[in-house]
């Protein structure tokens, strides 16, 4: 999240690599990994708003499947 806030993952090219990795991490067995991925996606949603619409449906689907997680 800090790297994103500092501008280290800005731009469409970076996000095309980063977002799928974060979405995949939401299915990790380790709760701390899932929590960190969700928090990073939240920061991305606030900082890189204009680049994220193409990832919205996939992210929402994963969050809906995990909504009863810790």
Secondary structure, DSSP 8 states (H G I E B T S, - for coil): -HHHHTTTT-SHHHHHHHHHHHHHHTT-S-HHHHHHHHHHHHHHHHHSGGG-GGGHHHHHHHHHHTTT--
